[in-house]
Structures are given as structure tokens and as C-alpha cells.
Amino acid sequence: MSFNHFKQRDHIHPGPLYPGDLYGAAPALPFKGTVPANDLVAFLGDSITGSGIENYLESIRDSARGMGFWVPTLTRQAFRTHQNLNFGVAGDPTASIAARVDYVLQSGAGTCVVLAGTNDIGMSLDAAKDNLATIFKRLTDANILTIAVPILPRSIDAEIGRKWRHALNRWLHQQAGVFPNFRVIDADPAFGDPLAPDGRPAPYCTYDGVHPMSLGSYYISRPVAQYLSTLRPARPLQTDCIHDVFEAGLNETGCLNQNPLMIGNGGQVFEGFAQGSEVANKWHIARSEGGGDVSKLEMSASKIIYPRTGLPAQRLAWKGDVIGGWQTHLGLTDYDIAYQHHLQPGDEIEFIVDLDAHGPLDGVACLAAILTAHDDGHDRSVMAGSSSVGDMLKGVGYSGVLRTPALALGPNFRAGSTVRCDIWVYFHNAPGHGLDACIDIISASVRKVVA
């Protein structure tokens, strides 16, 4: 695995948090130190950190089961990351994690989130403290803002293990005044089950009592994102004008798709969609049962004026009952990527989606932004989110900006090759009753990555 520096590219200008934001804007918190040197975030830890990466031969995914997806999404990309900035290794105790701090120091990240210690439970408490202190000192001595997340609730611990975890977490909080550029931020209390005497994770937060699913990762990441959002100045939205298009030498990071702002209602509704025909120009909407049953689910597409921007937005809504399958989803797609004469093999492109997901998203496994290049029958894709339909975002909604990893165009890409971008709502692969939710898509832009 290489640990290359993340390319600096600031053509994304996320909007500020605003009153009534679905995940809440935290008040300014006291901070001993300086604002981080840049907006890059690294993650250091064990499998709980590394679980956010799901890469396959032809698909690269920033999974919603990881902080690497949720922290940038919930800060509306005011803070960014990259898979090469995820230094989570499965099974690592604190000693091994401490031995890998140099990777973070060399990465160029201005912030590092440390979640470590779960693999030390039952071993020497003093040794774990020493290892964590070494990690914190080396990071903060390098002027890296260091955020420590205490060990999370687990369902596999006996009483002695829970006492060990609580003892380390108490010590961790005591370090807040020891190191500069250092904060301790607990996971959202909703991650733990308040009715369980052993303090185990809440339902749908983990798949095995330890490792987070999408909902659990959301609860881990939300307080971190709230805090980080107080540290950087608000910036305007990344797409605020229909003239924001790619122009070589003038606006090389402009939009490659023709309708990122969801203007008009001349889009296409594919067969099988239940209601509504107001779909933005150049976009197509469809549903897929994918092994499930959506016959009792009313779904509609409509155009609204979004309050925060005063501009048109695309609303997708669903209500009723669903039985999800292996890939039961509601999708919005743009096949008509323009300016392809500016693209050639080796170029990198990315897909950025600004949306509000109005909760509760019961019955929804995850939301995903997907970018796919088709050339000579060969497909390669990148995803922000996940297709893990065993997950469920029960009881929550959020506002954020999804951003895919960069997609490098293959050697066969040429004039006539196609690029497709999708926004998918995956449904949980179990019966869901009384669902009632919607998402508003404020903008969805495909952009060329320019170093």
C-alpha cells in the first residue's frame, strides 16, 4: 500500500452549516492550539477505522461503514480525506499502531482521528496508555490536530473487559489538558444501547458487536464532524451557477455534466416508477427491485425550490412498504456527460453530490454516489457510500456532500466512450413497513481532477 500525498485541489467549495441542519451544528468549542494547517484528515487505528474501504478489481469504494466517508460528508467536504490517508489495520493493538505514526506524519494531513485500543482489552492497561501517549505526543509535536475517540461499546466483553475499557477511556479524557492540538471526542451516545445492562451497541450499529455498519459509523463520525465544522470558515456551494462548466485554461475543474443544478423538469422517467414525472433535464429516474418487492411502495419525483439556495432542487420521495433484496434501489442517473472531447486515458474525474436526506430514513440501507466509465465494454467505477443492503439508517437523516474517490479513465477511453453518474437509495434487505422519507438533491456535478 502506498501512502502518497493527497492531491491538493480546492475547486470544491462546500456551503456553511445552517440553522436547522439535519445533523445539527455544534457550538464553537474551546480549542487549545491552532486551527489545522489544511483540510486533509487522516485516520489511524485498527479494523474499525480500516473497515471504511471496500476495493475490488473494477470498483473503488469509500464505504458508509467508515469515518472516511462520514466525516467529509457531514462537514460538507470542508474537511477532505482519501483512502491513502486511512491508516487502519485489522487486528492492530496500540503498540503496532504507535509504530505506524510515521505514515501519518509523512501524509501531509493537518488532522488525525485516532480510534485505538479495542485490541488491547485484557492486556496491560499501563502499556496501552504508554502507547497512546506516544501516538498523541508525536502527532501533536508535529502540529497535527489530534482527535482521540474513546474505545467504543462492544457486545463481546465480559465484565472485566468492560472495566478495562472504562478505565482506559477515563484516562483518555484526562489527557485533554496534557497535549496541545488535542481533543477527546466521544461517539454519539446513540451508538450505545441505553437499555442494555452491558452497554452494548444499539441495534443496526454493528454487524458483529464490534465493527460498525453505516448507522454506527454515522454515530461515531457525527460529533467529530460537528467539531471540525467549527474550525474552518464557511465557503459557498461548489456549484452555484449553470455556467460553471469545464473550459480548458479557464475553468479546468468545471462541471462535465450538463445539468448539475437540477434545472427544469424534462428528464426521463423509466418504466416501473410509480408516481411523478418532474425530473430535472438530462437526468433519468428508475427503480430496481433487485430481489425485493416495491409494489406497495409509492415513489415520486418532484421539483422544489430549495430554501438554503433559492435554486431548483430535485426531490425523490417514498412512502409505504418495501421488501429489500440484494440491490433494491431507487436511482437518479445522468448518462449524458458532456465535454468528453476534453477527456483522455489517464485523466481523473470525480462526482460530487450535495443533498439533504430527510429522516427518519427507516428501511434505507444507505445513499450512494456512483461514477462509472464505459469503454469497449469495460466498466470501472468509484463509489461514495455503500451497497451493503444489510445496513439500515434507522431513525436518522442528514445533510451533506458526497464525493467519490477519483476515477482514472482507462487506456481504451476515447471519443464515443460514455460516463455515467448515479445517485442511488438502497433499501434494507428485509421487510420495511410505514416508510415515509425523501431526499433533496441540490446539485450533482462531475468534475475533472486537476493537480
Backbone torsions as a table, in degrees:
resi	resn	phi	psi	omega
1	MET	NA	130.1	178.1
2	SER	-95.2	153.2	-178.8
3	PHE	-123.0	62.4	-179.4
4	ASN	-71.4	152.1	174.6
5	HIS	-63.5	140.5	177.5
6	PHE	-71.7	132.7	179.5
7	LYS	-59.5	132.5	177.5
8	GLN	-80.3	117.3	177.0
9	ARG	-147.0	118.8	-171.2
10	ASP	-114.9	33.0	177.3
11	HIS	-79.2	-6.2	177.1
12	ILE	-91.7	127.2	-178.7
13	HIS	-126.5	83.5	-174.8
14	PRO	-64.9	152.8	178.5
15	GLY	-78.8	165.1	179.0
16	PRO	-74.1	158.9	166.8
17	LEU	-66.2	147.0	-175.2
18	TYR	-132.8	158.0	-179.3
19	PRO	-55.6	132.3	-179.4
20	GLY	88.4	6.1	175.0
21	ASP	-51.6	136.0	-170.5
22	LEU	-62.9	-26.0	177.6
23	TYR	-103.3	0.5	173.3
24	GLY	84.5	139.2	175.7
25	ALA	-101.6	121.5	-177.9
26	ALA	-73.2	145.9	173.5
27	PRO	-66.8	159.5	178.0
28	ALA	-59.4	136.3	-179.2
29	LEU	-111.1	149.1	177.1
30	PRO	-62.2	137.7	-176.1
31	PHE	-135.2	117.6	179.6
32	LYS	-88.2	99.0	-177.5
33	GLY	139.7	-157.2	-177.4
34	THR	-116.7	161.2	174.2
35	VAL	-62.1	141.7	-176.5
36	PRO	-55.3	151.9	-173.1
37	ALA	-65.5	-25.5	180.0
38	ASN	-152.9	-176.3	-175.3
39	ASP	-98.3	14.7	179.8
40	LEU	-88.9	134.3	-178.8
41	VAL	-118.9	128.5	172.3
42	ALA	-103.6	157.0	179.1
43	PHE	-127.3	129.8	-175.5
44	LEU	-126.3	128.9	-179.6
45	GLY	169.7	-145.9	-176.0
46	ASP	-113.5	-146.9	-175.6
47	SER	-67.3	-25.5	178.6
48	ILE	-64.4	-34.5	174.5
49	THR	-77.4	-47.2	-175.2
50	GLY	-70.9	-13.3	-175.8
51	SER	-67.8	-9.3	-179.5
52	GLY	-79.5	-2.1	-178.2
53	ILE	-108.9	124.9	177.7
54	GLU	-132.1	91.8	-177.2
55	ASN	-108.4	138.5	178.3
56	TYR	-128.4	176.0	-173.3
57	LEU	-55.9	-43.6	-176.0
58	GLU	-117.2	16.6	-177.1
59	SER	-146.8	129.6	176.3
60	ILE	-115.0	126.3	-174.3
61	ARG	-129.2	132.4	163.8
62	ASP	-94.0	101.0	-170.3
63	SER	-76.2	145.5	175.0
64	ALA	-69.1	-1.2	174.2
65	ARG	-86.9	8.5	-177.5
66	GLY	-132.3	155.2	176.6
67	MET	-65.1	-26.3	179.5
68	GLY	-63.5	-21.8	172.0
69	PHE	-86.9	-48.8	-168.2
70	TRP	-75.5	-39.1	-176.9
71	VAL	-63.3	-49.8	175.3
72	PRO	-63.0	-38.7	-178.5
73	THR	-62.6	-46.8	-175.3
74	LEU	-77.4	-20.2	171.6
75	THR	-89.2	7.4	179.9
76	ARG	58.3	36.7	179.2
77	GLN	65.9	16.3	169.9
78	ALA	-65.2	-29.1	170.0
79	PHE	-117.9	136.3	-173.9
80	ARG	-122.9	161.9	174.9
81	THR	-147.5	-173.6	-178.4
82	HIS	-159.0	155.6	-178.0
83	GLN	-60.3	-30.0	177.9
84	ASN	-71.0	-7.2	176.2
85	LEU	-101.2	8.6	175.5
86	ASN	-98.6	108.0	-177.6
87	PHE	-107.9	47.0	176.2
88	GLY	-98.0	128.9	-179.8
89	VAL	-125.9	125.1	-176.4
90	ALA	-59.1	136.0	175.1
91	GLY	83.3	-3.9	-175.0
92	ASP	-70.3	127.8	166.6
93	PRO	-82.0	175.1	-176.0
94	THR	-61.8	-31.1	179.7
95	ALA	-62.5	-43.9	179.3
96	SER	-69.3	-36.9	178.8
97	ILE	-65.5	-40.9	178.2
98	ALA	-61.9	-32.7	-178.9
99	ALA	-72.6	-11.6	-177.9
100	ARG	-108.1	11.7	-178.4
101	VAL	-61.8	-30.4	-179.4
102	ASP	-56.7	-32.7	178.1
103	TYR	-59.9	-41.6	178.6
104	VAL	-67.2	-43.4	-178.4
105	LEU	-61.0	-32.8	-178.5
106	GLN	-87.1	-7.7	-172.2
107	SER	-80.1	-20.0	-177.1
108	GLY	85.1	2.8	-179.7
109	ALA	-70.6	141.6	176.9
110	GLY	-88.0	-16.1	-179.3
111	THR	-134.3	144.2	173.9
112	CYS	-134.3	127.7	175.1
113	VAL	-97.8	122.8	-177.3
114	VAL	-110.9	121.4	174.1
115	LEU	-129.7	101.3	-171.8
116	ALA	-146.7	156.5	173.8
117	GLY	122.2	-17.3	-176.2
118	THR	-65.7	-28.4	179.0
119	ASN	-84.5	-0.7	176.3
120	ASP	-95.9	-10.1	-174.7
121	ILE	-55.6	128.2	-178.0
122	GLY	94.6	-11.8	176.6
123	MET	-97.0	-164.3	-175.6
124	SER	-66.8	121.4	178.3
125	LEU	-68.3	-40.9	-179.4
126	ASP	-64.0	-38.6	178.8
127	ALA	-64.8	-41.1	178.0
128	ALA	-62.5	-41.4	177.8
129	LYS	-61.4	-44.7	-179.5
130	ASP	-62.5	-42.0	-179.6
131	ASN	-64.6	-43.7	179.3
132	LEU	-65.9	-39.7	178.0
133	ALA	-61.5	-38.0	176.5
134	THR	-62.4	-44.7	178.4
135	ILE	-59.4	-50.0	-175.8
136	PHE	-64.0	-41.2	-178.2
137	LYS	-65.7	-44.8	-178.0
138	ARG	-65.6	-39.2	179.3
139	LEU	-68.9	-48.2	-176.8
140	THR	-70.8	-31.4	174.9
141	ASP	-62.7	-26.2	177.5
142	ALA	-89.1	11.8	179.4
143	ASN	61.9	30.6	174.2
144	ILE	-93.6	124.5	174.1
145	LEU	-60.8	122.2	-175.2
146	THR	-114.4	122.6	178.7
147	ILE	-112.9	116.7	179.2
148	ALA	-99.0	127.4	175.9
149	VAL	-104.1	120.5	179.8
150	PRO	-59.1	159.1	179.2
151	ILE	-57.8	135.1	-173.3
152	LEU	-80.8	157.2	172.0
153	PRO	-56.0	143.8	179.3
154	ARG	-133.9	149.0	-179.7
155	SER	-96.8	1.7	-174.5
156	ILE	-105.3	4.0	-176.0
157	ASP	-89.6	137.3	165.9
158	ALA	-78.2	175.7	-176.5
159	GLU	-56.4	-40.6	-179.0
160	ILE	-63.6	-35.1	177.1
161	GLY	-68.1	-38.7	178.5
162	ARG	-65.8	-39.2	178.0
163	LYS	-63.8	-39.6	177.9
164	TRP	-61.8	-47.3	-178.9
165	ARG	-61.8	-45.1	-179.4
166	HIS	-64.2	-37.2	179.8
167	ALA	-65.0	-44.2	179.4
168	LEU	-66.0	-40.2	-179.5
169	ASN	-66.4	-35.9	175.7
170	ARG	-63.1	-43.5	177.4
171	TRP	-61.8	-41.3	-178.0
172	LEU	-58.5	-44.8	179.2
173	HIS	-63.1	-30.4	179.8
174	GLN	-70.7	-15.1	-179.3
175	GLN	-82.5	-5.0	-174.8
176	ALA	-59.3	-30.4	179.6
177	GLY	-97.9	2.7	-175.6
178	VAL	-87.8	-41.5	-174.8
179	PHE	-108.7	140.8	170.1
180	PRO	-73.7	164.9	176.5
181	ASN	53.7	41.0	-171.5
182	PHE	-140.2	135.1	174.5
183	ARG	-139.3	149.8	171.2
184	VAL	-109.2	124.1	-177.6
185	ILE	-128.0	113.5	178.9
186	ASP	-71.3	152.6	169.9
187	ALA	-63.1	156.5	176.6
188	ASP	-53.8	134.4	178.8
189	PRO	-54.0	-24.3	-179.6
190	ALA	-66.3	-14.1	177.7
191	PHE	-66.0	-34.0	179.3
192	GLY	-92.0	151.8	179.0
193	ASP	-86.2	108.8	-176.0
194	PRO	-67.1	-16.3	-178.5
195	LEU	-95.7	-4.6	-178.4
196	ALA	-91.9	123.8	-178.3
197	PRO	-62.9	-23.2	-180.0
198	ASP	-95.7	7.1	175.7
199	GLY	65.1	30.9	-178.3
200	ARG	-69.5	164.3	177.2
201	PRO	-61.0	151.9	178.2
202	ALA	-69.9	159.9	178.3
203	PRO	-55.9	144.0	178.5
204	TYR	71.3	2.8	180.0
205	CYS	-86.4	-30.2	177.3
206	THR	-135.1	161.4	177.4
207	TYR	-100.8	-10.1	-178.9
208	ASP	-143.2	15.3	-177.7
209	GLY	88.1	-6.5	-178.7
210	VAL	-131.9	-52.9	-171.2
211	HIS	-89.0	132.8	-172.1
212	PRO	-74.4	143.2	162.7
213	MET	-90.1	-172.5	-175.3
214	SER	-57.3	-44.9	-177.7
215	LEU	-64.9	-43.8	179.2
216	GLY	-62.7	-42.6	179.0
217	SER	-65.3	-35.0	175.0
218	TYR	-60.1	-45.6	-179.2
219	TYR	-68.5	-31.1	175.4
220	ILE	-69.0	-41.7	-170.9
221	SER	-82.5	-28.9	-172.1
222	ARG	-57.4	-48.5	179.5
223	PRO	-64.5	-34.2	177.1
224	VAL	-64.1	-45.4	-179.8
225	ALA	-65.1	-39.2	178.4
226	GLN	-60.9	-42.8	179.8
227	TYR	-67.5	-48.3	-179.0
228	LEU	-59.8	-32.5	-178.0
229	SER	-67.3	-14.9	177.0
230	THR	-86.6	-7.2	-170.1
231	LEU	-99.7	-17.5	-177.5
232	ARG	-121.4	144.5	-177.9
233	PRO	-64.7	148.7	177.9
234	ALA	-67.1	145.4	178.0
235	ARG	-129.8	158.4	-177.6
236	PRO	-68.6	168.1	178.8
237	LEU	-60.6	154.5	-176.9
238	GLN	-74.9	-20.5	177.8
239	THR	-134.2	109.5	-177.7
240	ASP	-131.1	13.5	-177.0
241	CYS	-156.8	138.1	-180.0
242	ILE	-69.2	-12.9	178.3
243	HIS	-89.2	5.7	178.5
244	ASP	-79.7	78.8	-176.3
245	VAL	-122.3	162.1	-179.8
246	PHE	-68.0	127.8	172.6
247	GLU	-139.5	115.9	-177.7
248	ALA	-58.5	129.9	178.5
249	GLY	81.8	-10.2	-178.9
250	LEU	-123.0	-50.1	179.8
251	ASN	-139.8	69.3	-171.7
252	GLU	-72.5	-8.6	174.9
253	THR	-111.8	22.4	177.8
254	GLY	-72.5	175.6	-176.5
255	CYS	-69.8	140.5	174.5
256	LEU	-98.9	-19.9	175.9
257	ASN	-92.3	155.1	-166.7
258	GLN	-84.4	-16.4	-177.2
259	ASN	-140.5	66.3	-179.0
260	PRO	-68.8	-22.3	-176.2
261	LEU	-94.3	9.2	174.6
262	MET	59.9	43.2	179.7
263	ILE	-78.5	145.9	172.6
264	GLY	78.3	179.8	178.5
265	ASN	-139.2	34.2	-178.3
266	GLY	-98.2	16.8	179.0
267	GLY	-74.1	178.2	-173.2
268	GLN	-106.1	139.4	173.9
269	VAL	-108.1	117.1	-179.5
270	PHE	-74.4	157.3	178.3
271	GLU	-57.2	139.5	178.4
272	GLY	103.6	-9.3	176.4
273	PHE	-83.7	134.0	-167.0
274	ALA	-74.0	-49.8	-172.6
275	GLN	-140.1	164.1	170.2
276	GLY	80.7	144.5	179.5
277	SER	-138.3	9.9	-178.6
278	GLU	-89.3	92.0	-179.5
279	VAL	-121.3	134.2	-175.6
280	ALA	-57.0	148.3	178.6
281	ASN	-53.1	141.7	177.7
282	LYS	74.6	-6.2	-178.9
283	TRP	-104.1	156.2	-178.9
284	HIS	-130.1	142.4	-178.6
285	ILE	-126.3	142.7	-178.8
286	ALA	-158.2	167.7	173.2
287	ARG	-125.8	156.4	178.1
288	SER	-135.7	127.7	179.0
289	GLU	-74.8	-34.0	172.1
290	GLY	47.4	40.2	-178.5
291	GLY	96.0	-3.1	179.7
292	GLY	-110.0	-159.2	-177.7
293	ASP	-145.6	113.5	178.6
294	VAL	-112.1	18.6	-175.5
295	SER	-65.1	-23.9	179.5
296	LYS	-106.1	18.9	179.5
297	LEU	-112.1	116.3	176.5
298	GLU	-83.1	127.3	-179.7
299	MET	-129.4	143.6	-177.1
300	SER	-143.6	155.7	175.2
301	ALA	-123.5	130.4	-179.3
302	SER	-145.6	160.5	177.6
303	LYS	-104.9	137.9	178.7
304	ILE	-131.9	166.9	167.4
305	ILE	-98.3	118.9	-174.1
306	TYR	-79.4	128.0	-172.4
307	PRO	-59.8	-38.7	-173.9
308	ARG	-68.7	-31.5	-175.4
309	THR	-109.1	-22.4	-172.7
310	GLY	72.6	12.9	-177.4
311	LEU	-112.0	162.4	177.2
312	PRO	-62.0	150.8	174.9
313	ALA	-143.0	159.5	179.2
314	GLN	-100.6	126.3	177.8
315	ARG	-108.1	131.4	171.8
316	LEU	-117.1	128.0	-175.6
317	ALA	-131.6	152.4	176.6
318	TRP	-144.6	147.3	-176.7
319	LYS	-154.1	135.4	177.7
320	GLY	124.7	-145.1	-174.9
321	ASP	-116.0	146.8	179.1
322	VAL	-145.0	147.3	166.7
323	ILE	-118.4	110.6	-177.0
324	GLY	-79.1	152.7	177.1
325	GLY	-124.1	-154.2	-174.7
326	TRP	-67.5	-24.8	178.7
327	GLN	-155.6	49.4	178.3
328	THR	-81.0	117.5	-173.5
329	HIS	-151.8	162.3	171.8
330	LEU	-109.5	128.2	-171.9
331	GLY	-131.4	145.5	173.1
332	LEU	-121.5	126.6	-169.1
333	THR	-134.1	143.7	170.2
334	ASP	-123.6	112.5	177.4
335	TYR	-90.6	-13.4	-165.5
336	ASP	-99.0	63.4	178.5
337	ILE	-74.5	125.3	-176.0
338	ALA	-90.4	178.2	174.4
339	TYR	60.7	29.7	-178.2
340	GLN	-70.2	-15.7	176.5
341	HIS	-70.4	-10.5	175.3
342	HIS	-89.8	-5.8	-175.5
343	LEU	-105.8	146.7	178.5
344	GLN	-147.2	165.6	179.9
345	PRO	-52.6	136.5	-179.9
346	GLY	95.6	-20.4	175.9
347	ASP	-63.9	152.0	177.1
348	GLU	-113.4	137.6	176.5
349	ILE	-130.0	161.3	179.4
350	GLU	-145.3	163.1	-175.1
351	PHE	-124.8	126.6	-176.3
352	ILE	-124.7	125.7	-175.4
353	VAL	-124.9	122.2	175.8
354	ASP	-98.9	119.8	-175.6
355	LEU	-146.6	159.4	168.3
356	ASP	-117.9	123.7	176.7
357	ALA	-105.3	105.7	-174.4
358	HIS	-80.6	118.7	-176.9
359	GLY	-87.2	176.0	0.6
360	PRO	-78.4	142.7	-178.7
361	LEU	-89.9	41.1	-179.9
362	ASP	-58.2	137.7	-178.6
363	GLY	86.7	-7.8	-179.9
364	VAL	-98.2	126.7	177.1
365	ALA	-76.2	-44.3	-178.9
366	CYS	-173.9	164.8	170.0
367	LEU	-109.8	144.3	-176.0
368	ALA	-142.7	141.4	169.5
369	ALA	-106.4	127.9	-172.8
370	ILE	-130.5	135.1	178.6
371	LEU	-125.0	127.6	-174.3
372	THR	-131.7	135.0	173.5
373	ALA	-109.8	131.6	179.3
374	HIS	-113.6	121.7	174.3
375	ASP	-147.7	126.5	-178.2
376	ASP	52.5	40.5	179.1
377	GLY	72.4	9.7	-178.0
378	HIS	-109.4	121.7	-176.7
379	ASP	-109.3	138.0	171.5
380	ARG	-133.9	140.9	-174.9
381	SER	-141.7	159.6	171.8
382	VAL	-130.7	151.3	-175.5
383	MET	-139.6	137.2	166.8
384	ALA	-109.2	110.6	-173.4
385	GLY	124.8	-157.4	177.8
386	SER	-149.6	163.3	173.3
387	SER	-111.2	27.0	-179.2
388	SER	-81.7	88.1	-172.2
389	VAL	-73.3	-2.0	171.6
390	GLY	-75.7	-13.2	178.9
391	ASP	-78.3	167.3	170.9
392	MET	-155.9	127.9	178.2
393	LEU	-86.6	60.3	-171.9
394	LYS	-71.5	126.2	171.6
395	GLY	80.2	6.8	-177.9
396	VAL	-126.5	163.0	168.2
397	GLY	-144.3	164.2	-179.9
398	TYR	-156.0	160.5	173.9
399	SER	-116.6	133.9	-177.8
400	GLY	-172.5	179.3	177.3
401	VAL	-122.1	114.3	176.9
402	LEU	-85.1	140.3	-179.9
403	ARG	-141.7	122.0	-178.8
404	THR	-74.7	158.6	164.6
405	PRO	-59.8	162.5	178.5
406	ALA	-69.1	138.8	177.7
407	LEU	-106.6	115.6	177.5
408	ALA	-84.6	125.3	-179.8
409	LEU	-71.0	136.0	-173.7
410	GLY	-75.0	173.4	-175.3
411	PRO	-66.3	-18.2	-179.2
412	ASN	-94.5	3.0	-178.9
413	PHE	-71.3	131.2	-178.3
414	ARG	-160.0	179.5	177.5
415	ALA	-54.5	131.0	-177.1
416	GLY	101.0	-19.7	173.3
417	SER	-68.7	153.9	-176.2
418	THR	-118.0	152.6	174.4
419	VAL	-124.9	135.5	-177.3
420	ARG	-128.3	137.5	173.8
421	CYS	-121.7	138.2	-175.9
422	ASP	-127.8	145.2	167.4
423	ILE	-120.0	113.4	-173.9
424	TRP	-116.3	139.1	170.5
425	VAL	-106.9	105.4	179.1
426	TYR	-85.9	135.5	177.9
427	PHE	-96.1	144.0	179.6
428	HIS	-58.3	140.1	-174.3
429	ASN	-84.9	55.6	176.2
430	ALA	-157.6	162.9	179.1
431	PRO	-60.7	135.3	175.5
432	GLY	-129.5	130.0	-173.8
433	HIS	-121.3	144.2	176.4
434	GLY	69.2	31.1	-179.7
435	LEU	-70.6	144.3	-179.5
436	ASP	-159.0	96.4	-175.8
437	ALA	-155.7	171.1	176.6
438	CYS	-157.6	160.3	170.9
439	ILE	-125.6	143.4	174.1
440	ASP	-109.2	123.3	178.9
441	ILE	-100.7	111.1	-174.4
442	ILE	-84.0	-40.2	174.9
443	SER	-157.5	155.3	179.5
444	ALA	-150.3	105.2	-171.6
445	SER	-124.0	138.0	172.2
446	VAL	-99.1	132.0	-175.0
447	ARG	-135.3	150.2	175.0
448	LYS	-83.0	134.7	178.3
449	VAL	-85.0	121.0	-179.8
450	VAL	-119.4	121.2	-177.1
451	ALA	-64.0	NA	NA
